[in-house]
Amino acid sequence: MFRKMLSSNGGAAAVEFALIAPLFLMLLLSFIATGIYLSTAYSVQQIAADAARTAVAGLSAQERTDLATAFINSATIRYPFIRAEDLDVQVSDDPQDPHQFVVALTYDASSLPIWGLYTFAMPESQIHRYATIRMGGL
């Protein structure tokens, strides 16, 4: 009976599944988490670019800041993983070129659902993106 038990391979598939399934699930969750993170990073970049295009209508630095902030507060409704209260907006003139200004966004992504998943290494929770735009058509 003992020899028969050693030569039996009836439970081999269950043992293989038990060994491989956790790694497969971690890999799958990592793909999902990375996709959500990259989608959020792309959304932040798109918001920065659109805010810069909106802010170009401002005549002063304060007016550009107000226009960019107003646009960002209204635009975040269209992006599923972006919360307006987690965005930090900086609008400033480009120090190297007086005919350009920069809209820089920092997004605190720690509220995303990906941090609770059992995944492999994840990027940092702060997403920094910016857009530079030329003023005056020069």
MODELLER restraints for C-alpha pairs under 7 A, 6 or more apart:
rsr = mdl.restraints
at = mdl.atoms
rsr.add(forms.Gaussian(group=physical.xy_distance, feature=features.Distance(at['CA:26:A'], at['CA:118:A']), mean=6.22, stdev=0.5))
rsr.add(forms.Gaussian(group=physical.xy_distance, feature=features.Distance(at['CA:26:A'], at['CA:119:A']), mean=5.22, stdev=0.5))
rsr.add(forms.Gaussian(group=physical.xy_distance, feature=features.Distance(at['CA:26:A'], at['CA:120:A']), mean=6.92, stdev=0.5))
rsr.add(forms.Gaussian(group=physical.xy_distance, feature=features.Distance(at['CA:27:A'], at['CA:119:A']), mean=6.94, stdev=0.5))
rsr.add(forms.Gaussian(group=physical.xy_distance, feature=features.Distance(at['CA:29:A'], at['CA:117:A']), mean=6.77, stdev=0.5))
rsr.add(forms.Gaussian(group=physical.xy_distance, feature=features.Distance(at['CA:29:A'], at['CA:118:A']), mean=6.97, stdev=0.5))
rsr.add(forms.Gaussian(group=physical.xy_distance, feature=features.Distance(at['CA:29:A'], at['CA:119:A']), mean=5.85, stdev=0.5))
rsr.add(forms.Gaussian(group=physical.xy_distance, feature=features.Distance(at['CA:30:A'], at['CA:119:A']), mean=4.82, stdev=0.5))
rsr.add(forms.Gaussian(group=physical.xy_distance, feature=features.Distance(at['CA:30:A'], at['CA:120:A']), mean=5.99, stdev=0.5))
rsr.add(forms.Gaussian(group=physical.xy_distance, feature=features.Distance(at['CA:33:A'], at['CA:114:A']), mean=5.12, stdev=0.5))
rsr.add(forms.Gaussian(group=physical.xy_distance, feature=features.Distance(at['CA:40:A'], at['CA:81:A']), mean=6.11, stdev=0.5))
rsr.add(forms.Gaussian(group=physical.xy_distance, feature=features.Distance(at['CA:40:A'], at['CA:82:A']), mean=6.90, stdev=0.5))
rsr.add(forms.Gaussian(group=physical.xy_distance, feature=features.Distance(at['CA:41:A'], at['CA:127:A']), mean=6.41, stdev=0.5))
rsr.add(forms.Gaussian(group=physical.xy_distance, feature=features.Distance(at['CA:43:A'], at['CA:79:A']), mean=6.85, stdev=0.5))
rsr.add(forms.Gaussian(group=physical.xy_distance, feature=features.Distance(at['CA:44:A'], at['CA:129:A']), mean=6.60, stdev=0.5))
rsr.add(forms.Gaussian(group=physical.xy_distance, feature=features.Distance(at['CA:45:A'], at['CA:129:A']), mean=5.44, stdev=0.5))
rsr.add(forms.Gaussian(group=physical.xy_distance, feature=features.Distance(at['CA:45:A'], at['CA:130:A']), mean=6.60, stdev=0.5))
rsr.add(forms.Gaussian(group=physical.xy_distance, feature=features.Distance(at['CA:47:A'], at['CA:72:A']), mean=6.71, stdev=0.5))
rsr.add(forms.Gaussian(group=physical.xy_distance, feature=features.Distance(at['CA:48:A'], at['CA:103:A']), mean=6.07, stdev=0.5))
rsr.add(forms.Gaussian(group=physical.xy_distance, feature=features.Distance(at['CA:48:A'], at['CA:104:A']), mean=6.65, stdev=0.5))
rsr.add(forms.Gaussian(group=physical.xy_distance, feature=features.Distance(at['CA:48:A'], at['CA:105:A']), mean=6.41, stdev=0.5))
rsr.add(forms.Gaussian(group=physical.xy_distance, feature=features.Distance(at['CA:48:A'], at['CA:129:A']), mean=6.97, stdev=0.5))
rsr.add(forms.Gaussian(group=physical.xy_distance, feature=features.Distance(at['CA:48:A'], at['CA:130:A']), mean=5.76, stdev=0.5))
rsr.add(forms.Gaussian(group=physical.xy_distance, feature=features.Distance(at['CA:48:A'], at['CA:131:A']), mean=5.63, stdev=0.5))
rsr.add(forms.Gaussian(group=physical.xy_distance, feature=features.Distance(at['CA:49:A'], at['CA:131:A']), mean=5.12, stdev=0.5))
rsr.add(forms.Gaussian(group=physical.xy_distance, feature=features.Distance(at['CA:51:A'], at['CA:68:A']), mean=4.81, stdev=0.5))
rsr.add(forms.Gaussian(group=physical.xy_distance, feature=features.Distance(at['CA:51:A'], at['CA:71:A']), mean=6.02, stdev=0.5))
rsr.add(forms.Gaussian(group=physical.xy_distance, feature=features.Distance(at['CA:51:A'], at['CA:72:A']), mean=6.46, stdev=0.5))
rsr.add(forms.Gaussian(group=physical.xy_distance, feature=features.Distance(at['CA:52:A'], at['CA:68:A']), mean=6.61, stdev=0.5))
rsr.add(forms.Gaussian(group=physical.xy_distance, feature=features.Distance(at['CA:52:A'], at['CA:103:A']), mean=5.71, stdev=0.5))
rsr.add(forms.Gaussian(group=physical.xy_distance, feature=features.Distance(at['CA:52:A'], at['CA:131:A']), mean=6.36, stdev=0.5))
rsr.add(forms.Gaussian(group=physical.xy_distance, feature=features.Distance(at['CA:52:A'], at['CA:132:A']), mean=6.98, stdev=0.5))
rsr.add(forms.Gaussian(group=physical.xy_distance, feature=features.Distance(at['CA:52:A'], at['CA:133:A']), mean=6.35, stdev=0.5))
rsr.add(forms.Gaussian(group=physical.xy_distance, feature=features.Distance(at['CA:54:A'], at['CA:67:A']), mean=6.57, stdev=0.5))
rsr.add(forms.Gaussian(group=physical.xy_distance, feature=features.Distance(at['CA:54:A'], at['CA:68:A']), mean=6.34, stdev=0.5))
rsr.add(forms.Gaussian(group=physical.xy_distance, feature=features.Distance(at['CA:55:A'], at['CA:64:A']), mean=4.59, stdev=0.5))
rsr.add(forms.Gaussian(group=physical.xy_distance, feature=features.Distance(at['CA:55:A'], at['CA:65:A']), mean=6.97, stdev=0.5))
rsr.add(forms.Gaussian(group=physical.xy_distance, feature=features.Distance(at['CA:55:A'], at['CA:67:A']), mean=5.18, stdev=0.5))
rsr.add(forms.Gaussian(group=physical.xy_distance, feature=features.Distance(at['CA:55:A'], at['CA:68:A']), mean=5.13, stdev=0.5))
rsr.add(forms.Gaussian(group=physical.xy_distance, feature=features.Distance(at['CA:56:A'], at['CA:64:A']), mean=6.62, stdev=0.5))
rsr.add(forms.Gaussian(group=physical.xy_distance, feature=features.Distance(at['CA:56:A'], at['CA:135:A']), mean=6.47, stdev=0.5))
rsr.add(forms.Gaussian(group=physical.xy_distance, feature=features.Distance(at['CA:58:A'], at['CA:64:A']), mean=4.49, stdev=0.5))
rsr.add(forms.Gaussian(group=physical.xy_distance, feature=features.Distance(at['CA:61:A'], at['CA:92:A']), mean=6.80, stdev=0.5))
rsr.add(forms.Gaussian(group=physical.xy_distance, feature=features.Distance(at['CA:65:A'], at['CA:91:A']), mean=5.44, stdev=0.5))
rsr.add(forms.Gaussian(group=physical.xy_distance, feature=features.Distance(at['CA:69:A'], at['CA:89:A']), mean=6.87, stdev=0.5))
rsr.add(forms.Gaussian(group=physical.xy_distance, feature=features.Distance(at['CA:73:A'], at['CA:84:A']), mean=5.81, stdev=0.5))
rsr.add(forms.Gaussian(group=physical.xy_distance, feature=features.Distance(at['CA:76:A'], at['CA:82:A']), mean=5.96, stdev=0.5))
rsr.add(forms.Gaussian(group=physical.xy_distance, feature=features.Distance(at['CA:76:A'], at['CA:83:A']), mean=6.43, stdev=0.5))
rsr.add(forms.Gaussian(group=physical.xy_distance, feature=features.Distance(at['CA:76:A'], at['CA:84:A']), mean=5.93, stdev=0.5))
rsr.add(forms.Gaussian(group=physical.xy_distance, feature=features.Distance(at['CA:81:A'], at['CA:112:A']), mean=6.93, stdev=0.5))
rsr.add(forms.Gaussian(group=physical.xy_distance, feature=features.Distance(at['CA:86:A'], at['CA:107:A']), mean=5.68, stdev=0.5))
rsr.add(forms.Gaussian(group=physical.xy_distance, feature=features.Distance(at['CA:86:A'], at['CA:108:A']), mean=5.34, stdev=0.5))
rsr.add(forms.Gaussian(group=physical.xy_distance, feature=features.Distance(at['CA:87:A'], at['CA:105:A']), mean=6.52, stdev=0.5))
rsr.add(forms.Gaussian(group=physical.xy_distance, feature=features.Distance(at['CA:87:A'], at['CA:106:A']), mean=5.76, stdev=0.5))
rsr.add(forms.Gaussian(group=physical.xy_distance, feature=features.Distance(at['CA:87:A'], at['CA:107:A']), mean=4.61, stdev=0.5))
rsr.add(forms.Gaussian(group=physical.xy_distance, feature=features.Distance(at['CA:87:A'], at['CA:108:A']), mean=6.67, stdev=0.5))
rsr.add(forms.Gaussian(group=physical.xy_distance, feature=features.Distance(at['CA:88:A'], at['CA:105:A']), mean=5.58, stdev=0.5))
rsr.add(forms.Gaussian(group=physical.xy_distance, feature=features.Distance(at['CA:88:A'], at['CA:106:A']), mean=5.07, stdev=0.5))
rsr.add(forms.Gaussian(group=physical.xy_distance, feature=features.Distance(at['CA:88:A'], at['CA:107:A']), mean=6.37, stdev=0.5))
rsr.add(forms.Gaussian(group=physical.xy_distance, feature=features.Distance(at['CA:89:A'], at['CA:104:A']), mean=6.02, stdev=0.5))
rsr.add(forms.Gaussian(group=physical.xy_distance, feature=features.Distance(at['CA:89:A'], at['CA:105:A']), mean=4.91, stdev=0.5))
rsr.add(forms.Gaussian(group=physical.xy_distance, feature=features.Distance(at['CA:89:A'], at['CA:106:A']), mean=6.82, stdev=0.5))
rsr.add(forms.Gaussian(group=physical.xy_distance, feature=features.Distance(at['CA:90:A'], at['CA:103:A']), mean=5.78, stdev=0.5))
rsr.add(forms.Gaussian(group=physical.xy_distance, feature=features.Distance(at['CA:90:A'], at['CA:104:A']), mean=5.06, stdev=0.5))
rsr.add(forms.Gaussian(group=physical.xy_distance, feature=features.Distance(at['CA:90:A'], at['CA:105:A']), mean=6.37, stdev=0.5))
rsr.add(forms.Gaussian(group=physical.xy_distance, feature=features.Distance(at['CA:91:A'], at['CA:102:A']), mean=5.67, stdev=0.5))
rsr.add(forms.Gaussian(group=physical.xy_distance, feature=features.Distance(at['CA:91:A'], at['CA:103:A']), mean=4.56, stdev=0.5))
rsr.add(forms.Gaussian(group=physical.xy_distance, feature=features.Distance(at['CA:91:A'], at['CA:104:A']), mean=6.34, stdev=0.5))
rsr.add(forms.Gaussian(group=physical.xy_distance, feature=features.Distance(at['CA:92:A'], at['CA:101:A']), mean=5.58, stdev=0.5))
rsr.add(forms.Gaussian(group=physical.xy_distance, feature=features.Distance(at['CA:92:A'], at['CA:102:A']), mean=5.44, stdev=0.5))
rsr.add(forms.Gaussian(group=physical.xy_distance, feature=features.Distance(at['CA:92:A'], at['CA:103:A']), mean=6.76, stdev=0.5))
rsr.add(forms.Gaussian(group=physical.xy_distance, feature=features.Distance(at['CA:93:A'], at['CA:100:A']), mean=6.13, stdev=0.5))
rsr.add(forms.Gaussian(group=physical.xy_distance, feature=features.Distance(at['CA:93:A'], at['CA:101:A']), mean=4.03, stdev=0.5))
rsr.add(forms.Gaussian(group=physical.xy_distance, feature=features.Distance(at['CA:93:A'], at['CA:102:A']), mean=6.05, stdev=0.5))
rsr.add(forms.Gaussian(group=physical.xy_distance, feature=features.Distance(at['CA:94:A'], at['CA:100:A']), mean=5.45, stdev=0.5))
rsr.add(forms.Gaussian(group=physical.xy_distance, feature=features.Distance(at['CA:94:A'], at['CA:101:A']), mean=4.79, stdev=0.5))
rsr.add(forms.Gaussian(group=physical.xy_distance, feature=features.Distance(at['CA:94:A'], at['CA:102:A']), mean=6.02, stdev=0.5))
rsr.add(forms.Gaussian(group=physical.xy_distance, feature=features.Distance(at['CA:99:A'], at['CA:134:A']), mean=5.72, stdev=0.5))
rsr.add(forms.Gaussian(group=physical.xy_distance, feature=features.Distance(at['CA:99:A'], at['CA:135:A']), mean=5.32, stdev=0.5))
rsr.add(forms.Gaussian(group=physical.xy_distance, feature=features.Distance(at['CA:100:A'], at['CA:132:A']), mean=6.67, stdev=0.5))
rsr.add(forms.Gaussian(group=physical.xy_distance, feature=features.Distance(at['CA:100:A'], at['CA:133:A']), mean=5.48, stdev=0.5))
rsr.add(forms.Gaussian(group=physical.xy_distance, feature=features.Distance(at['CA:100:A'], at['CA:134:A']), mean=4.25, stdev=0.5))
rsr.add(forms.Gaussian(group=physical.xy_distance, feature=features.Distance(at['CA:100:A'], at['CA:135:A']), mean=5.57, stdev=0.5))
rsr.add(forms.Gaussian(group=physical.xy_distance, feature=features.Distance(at['CA:101:A'], at['CA:132:A']), mean=5.75, stdev=0.5))
rsr.add(forms.Gaussian(group=physical.xy_distance, feature=features.Distance(at['CA:101:A'], at['CA:133:A']), mean=5.74, stdev=0.5))
rsr.add(forms.Gaussian(group=physical.xy_distance, feature=features.Distance(at['CA:101:A'], at['CA:134:A']), mean=6.65, stdev=0.5))
rsr.add(forms.Gaussian(group=physical.xy_distance, feature=features.Distance(at['CA:102:A'], at['CA:130:A']), mean=6.75, stdev=0.5))
rsr.add(forms.Gaussian(group=physical.xy_distance, feature=features.Distance(at['CA:102:A'], at['CA:131:A']), mean=5.71, stdev=0.5))
rsr.add(forms.Gaussian(group=physical.xy_distance, feature=features.Distance(at['CA:102:A'], at['CA:132:A']), mean=4.43, stdev=0.5))
rsr.add(forms.Gaussian(group=physical.xy_distance, feature=features.Distance(at['CA:102:A'], at['CA:133:A']), mean=6.53, stdev=0.5))
rsr.add(forms.Gaussian(group=physical.xy_distance, feature=features.Distance(at['CA:103:A'], at['CA:130:A']), mean=5.50, stdev=0.5))
rsr.add(forms.Gaussian(group=physical.xy_distance, feature=features.Distance(at['CA:103:A'], at['CA:131:A']), mean=5.35, stdev=0.5))
rsr.add(forms.Gaussian(group=physical.xy_distance, feature=features.Distance(at['CA:103:A'], at['CA:132:A']), mean=6.42, stdev=0.5))
rsr.add(forms.Gaussian(group=physical.xy_distance, feature=features.Distance(at['CA:104:A'], at['CA:129:A']), mean=5.91, stdev=0.5))
rsr.add(forms.Gaussian(group=physical.xy_distance, feature=features.Distance(at['CA:104:A'], at['CA:130:A']), mean=4.09, stdev=0.5))
rsr.add(forms.Gaussian(group=physical.xy_distance, feature=features.Distance(at['CA:104:A'], at['CA:131:A']), mean=6.51, stdev=0.5))
rsr.add(forms.Gaussian(group=physical.xy_distance, feature=features.Distance(at['CA:105:A'], at['CA:128:A']), mean=5.84, stdev=0.5))
rsr.add(forms.Gaussian(group=physical.xy_distance, feature=features.Distance(at['CA:105:A'], at['CA:129:A']), mean=5.37, stdev=0.5))
rsr.add(forms.Gaussian(group=physical.xy_distance, feature=features.Distance(at['CA:105:A'], at['CA:130:A']), mean=5.91, stdev=0.5))
rsr.add(forms.Gaussian(group=physical.xy_distance, feature=features.Distance(at['CA:106:A'], at['CA:126:A']), mean=6.62, stdev=0.5))
rsr.add(forms.Gaussian(group=physical.xy_distance, feature=features.Distance(at['CA:106:A'], at['CA:127:A']), mean=5.56, stdev=0.5))
rsr.add(forms.Gaussian(group=physical.xy_distance, feature=features.Distance(at['CA:106:A'], at['CA:128:A']), mean=4.55, stdev=0.5))
rsr.add(forms.Gaussian(group=physical.xy_distance, feature=features.Distance(at['CA:106:A'], at['CA:129:A']), mean=6.55, stdev=0.5))
rsr.add(forms.Gaussian(group=physical.xy_distance, feature=features.Distance(at['CA:107:A'], at['CA:126:A']), mean=5.67, stdev=0.5))
rsr.add(forms.Gaussian(group=physical.xy_distance, feature=features.Distance(at['CA:107:A'], at['CA:127:A']), mean=5.00, stdev=0.5))
rsr.add(forms.Gaussian(group=physical.xy_distance, feature=features.Distance(at['CA:107:A'], at['CA:128:A']), mean=6.52, stdev=0.5))
rsr.add(forms.Gaussian(group=physical.xy_distance, feature=features.Distance(at['CA:108:A'], at['CA:125:A']), mean=6.06, stdev=0.5))
rsr.add(forms.Gaussian(group=physical.xy_distance, feature=features.Distance(at['CA:108:A'], at['CA:126:A']), mean=4.86, stdev=0.5))
rsr.add(forms.Gaussian(group=physical.xy_distance, feature=features.Distance(at['CA:108:A'], at['CA:127:A']), mean=6.56, stdev=0.5))
rsr.add(forms.Gaussian(group=physical.xy_distance, feature=features.Distance(at['CA:109:A'], at['CA:125:A']), mean=4.94, stdev=0.5))
rsr.add(forms.Gaussian(group=physical.xy_distance, feature=features.Distance(at['CA:109:A'], at['CA:126:A']), mean=5.85, stdev=0.5))
rsr.add(forms.Gaussian(group=physical.xy_distance, feature=features.Distance(at['CA:109:A'], at['CA:127:A']), mean=6.87, stdev=0.5))
rsr.add(forms.Gaussian(group=physical.xy_distance, feature=features.Distance(at['CA:110:A'], at['CA:125:A']), mean=5.35, stdev=0.5))
